[in-house]
Amino acid sequence: MVPNDTAQGLEDYHATAVAWDAAQRDADRANPLFDRLRDLFRELRESESGRQGIAALMHDPIIGVRLIAASDSLGWAEGEATEVLTLIENGSGLHAVTAKYTLKAFRDGHLDRD
C-alpha cells in the first residue's frame, strides 16, 4: 500500500510530467514544470513506494512521462531505465535528443541526479 502523501506526490508527479510533455515547445511554460518535477522527484525518491511509483511511469503511454520517469529511475532501476531511454533515443524529435544526452551523461558518470 502506498502512503497517502506518496500517492498524492505520484499523482502530482504524473500530472506535472504530462503538462511538461505538452509544453515542450514553450520554454516559458516547460521550465517551471521541470523545476516542479525535480522537487517532486527529490521527495519521492526517499521512499521505496515513491521510487516504485516513478519506475512504474516508465510504461506510461505519453513519451515525455516515460522520458522523465526513466531519467529519474536510473539510480534504482538502471537496466529498465536504460532500455526505455534507448527506445526513446531511437525515435525522433526533442525527446529523442534529450534521451540521447541523458544516456551519454549517465554513461560518462556526469548525470546530475538532483
Residue pairs with C-beta under 8 A, 6 or more apart in sequence:
2 10
2 49
2 53
3 47
3 49
6 44
6 47
6 49
6 50
6 53
7 53
9 40
9 43
9 44
9 50
9 53
10 44
10 50
10 53
10 54
12 40
13 37
13 40
13 41
13 44
13 53
13 54
13 57
14 57
14 60
14 65
16 33
16 36
16 37
16 40
17 37
17 57
17 60
17 62
17 64
17 65
17 68
17 69
18 62
18 64
18 65
19 29
19 33
20 30
20 33
20 34
20 37
20 64
20 68
21 62
21 63
21 64
21 65
21 67
22 64
23 29
23 30
23 33
24 30
24 64
24 94
24 95
37 68
38 114
41 54
41 72
42 114
43 50
44 50
44 51
44 53
44 54
45 51
45 54
45 72
45 75
45 76
51 73
51 76
51 77
54 69
54 72
54 73
55 69
55 73
55 76
55 77
55 80
55 81
56 69
57 65
57 66
57 68
57 69
58 66
58 69
58 70
58 73
58 77
58 80
58 81
58 84
59 66
60 66
60 69
63 88
63 91
63 95
64 95
66 84
66 88
67 84
67 85
67 88
67 95
67 98
67 99
67 102
69 84
70 80
70 81
70 82
70 84
70 85
70 88
70 99
71 81
71 85
71 102
73 80
73 81
74 81
74 82
74 106
74 111
74 113
75 113
82 103
82 106
85 99
85 102
85 103
86 99
86 103
88 95
88 96
88 98
88 99
89 96
89 99
89 100
89 103
90 96
102 111
105 111
105 112
